[in-house]
Structures are given as C-alpha cells and as structure tokens.
Amino acid sequence: MSATNYSYRVSSVHCVACEQRLRKWFADDTQIEALTIDVPNQRVTFSARGAGLDAHFRSELHAAGYTADP
Amino acid sequence: MNARRVLYLVSFCALSATAATAFEEPPAAAEARAIASRFQQELGGKLKAAMAEGGPVNAVRICKDEAPAIAARLSRETGWQVRRIGTRVRNPQSGLPDAWEQAQLADFQKRISAGEKPDTLSRFSTVDEPAGPYQRLVAAIPVAPMCLACHGDASAQPEALRAALKADYPHDTATGYKIGELRGAFSLKRAAP
C-alpha cells in the first residue's frame, strides 16, 4: 500500500521555531512516514499509510496550536 | 626577533589557517552529525538493555523493529531522512546503500585499511540529485564486540539465535564480521535550502 499525502496550508506557520515545534509534536506519530514543512509557503504535508487520516491531522495540528486553513 | 622565531611564527600561522579550514564545516553538517550521534546512542542503549535482559535473541528485535522506529522518529522530528545502511545487509528491502552511499562506504574501507579509526569516519557533502541538491551525511558504524553475537561467525551462533535470525531475515548476508570492521553507516539527507 502506497503512502497518501495529506497537505494543508497553515498560515500561522511562519518561522523555523514553528517548524521545530510541529516536528516535535508529530515526532511520535508512527502513522507518518514523512513530514514536510514548507515554511515559506506555509504548507505542512504528512505522508502517511492509511486512509481517512484527514480529521486526525487537522485535530493534531489544532492541538499543537496551529489551524489548517479550510 | 631572530630569523628562527619569525620562521616559527609563520609556520604556526600557516598551520592554524590550515587547521581552521580543515575543521570548519557548515552548520548543517554539525546538525546532521548530532542526529547520527543521537541515533547511535539511543540504539546502543536499547541494544545493551535487551542483551542484558534476554541475550542476543532478545536483541534481534531491537535492530529489526526499534532501529527503524528510532530512525522514523528522528526523521519526523528533524526533517532529515535518517536511516542505516550496511556493507552487507540482513534485509535487502532496507539498508542497501545508493550510489553515493556506496562510494562513501568504499572510501571508508580504504581509510580503515590505511589505518584510520573506523569510529571517526564521516562525510558531509551537498550532492546534485535528479530532484535537486541534497545535503548528505554518512557516519561510519564499526563492528563493536556487542555486534558479534549476531553479525560474527554464523557457525558459532547458538541454535535459538540462528533460528530467530533465519525467521526474521531469510536473505541475511550480514554475518562474518570481525571487531573494528566497517558494518555500515548512519545516513542522513535533506533537500538543500
């Protein structure tokens, strides 16, 4: 089964500290194969094995203090 | 100031400049090296604990399950792609070096043959790849005494260990190592900024 990309624009991600904070937050989430944080474009992409993880990632982003744009 | 003192000062300055150039490395290299070191320490700690608790059979699961889990966690946490590569591998689906990594392992082998200590070997470089430039680091993993239980002479392994290894790694080629040989490397890469 190939990985699915869940990509979000998170406009409150604006610096390296935000990236580090998110990376620490998601470090133990074993559903994530790769986490790409594009700070200049304020885009967070989770590459994960499993369908239906959109709600999970939105909820975790919120819990980490960030909100995915609609 | 006499001529000898002047000569000494000039030599000293030249040597200092050379040393500064030789040891000056980009911050990304130090960052990658620190991550490789964390990987080594975490994995080593878990291996030692598992060996003490239940011997080599118990430790097999550490290299099989815990090592990839540590690598994945470090990858998520740091943004570097972290993994281990081997000169010979237990599982051909993971741990096989790519072309750049193969070249670095071959270079490490040469340097070890020339007398360098294997645990000091590493290489940082920015490499042009089809997807763009990548910052890459490899740091050598030498065979330590603890590794020999599973990676030493296969004919000397206890039957239970041989059965466990065969069950988990039907295509295992990573035996026959001796202490101090090059087992592989920690390998890290990320897109160059």
Interface residues (C-beta under 8 A of the other chain):
Chain A: E19 R23 K24 F26 A27 D28 D29 T30 I32 E33 A34 L35 T36 I37
Chain B: A69 A72 R73 S75 R76 E77 T78 G79 Q81
